[in-house]
Amino acid sequence: MHLYRAIILAVLSRACIAVATIISFGVAQAGEWPEKPIRLIVPFPPGGATDILSRQVGQKLSESLNQTVVIENRGGAGGNIGTGIAARATPDGYTLLLDPGSTLAISPLLYNELPFDPIKSFAPVSILAVTPYVLAVHPSVKAKSVEELIALMKAHPGELTYGSSGNGQMTHLGGALFSIKTGVSMLHIPYNGAGPSINALVGGQVSLMFGNMGSLLPHISGHTVVPLAVTTGKRTPLLPSLPTIAESGLPDYEINEWFGILAPAGTPEPIITKLNSVLAKILTDPQMAEKLAKQGFTPMSSTPDEFSKLIRDDMAKWGKVIKQANIRQN
């Protein structure tokens, strides 16, 4: 009897040691991440706000993790192609996605079939930044204020065109909301990304656009486009003399765009936690904050749960605008 007990105890002891070894090995493995370069997918062409932000954050992330972060632009279908690629990636922490709210919260409201689910396909890591939009016109447009633009729209209904980075993108919804509030229609011209749509505005192919401040600032400084107003509830320190659209006669008009980093669903929790912590430090660094502010971004971090809630809340908000404007997928 004593012999059996001794054998059983010996077996249990070895089993416990084996389990402890496996757990320790697993923790050690998780602690070693990242051991190779990380791919940060940007689902838009170079030149837009998402791309600009990705390169700033990617550089700091590379320095903080002591590992190369490769920016991979995979544009197309309003961000849906690149976002789908990220959703299907191996959830090992070596593929991340930097996406704006226009793709995560709005695309699911427009498309019956998508290569991703904004909630189920991803593990949110952290919000990175928010940025106001600017209502800007081509210099040939005979309007120097929102009031003058509305008068011009009423005098020539349906003749003014506005460019966007794609059907259903925030740049599209900005114009749709403006038409709803003014009661006057404009012709929407979608492009494949923010860069091409801004080039169209600069080149005079479209009359105006509701563009991300970070993307439009160089063109505003270069006087190739004329800013009329910002879309936020308050004026921005970057362009303090520029009124808000709300100040200019449309009190309920307000748009802010946010950006965040996500990983494919199933990415180990220790990696998500480490990424969240590293990003929080990056985004609270004064030099980083100053650099992003000059490009039109207000840095901010969040918990994964807060990020998830933001996606759901924006889906509810923009769902109403999409229904009222009768916006459909191309």
Secondary structure, 3 states (H helix, E strand, C coil): CHHHHHHHHHHHHHHHHHHHHHHHHHHHHHHCCCCCCEEEEECCCCCCHHHHHHHHHHHHHHHHHCCCEEEEECCCHHHHHHHHHHHHCCCCCCEEEEEEHHHHHHHHHHCCCCCCCCCCCEEEEEEEEEEEEEEEECCCCCCCCHHHHHHHHHHCCCCCEEEECCCCCHHHHHHHHHHHHHCCCCEEEECCCHHHHHHHHHHCCCCEEEEEHHHHHHHHHCCCCEEEEECCCCCCCCCCCCCECCCCCCCCCCCEEEEEEEEECCCCHHHHHHHHHHHHHHHCCHHHHHHHHHCCCEECCCCHHHHHHHHHHHHHHHHHHHHHHCCCCC
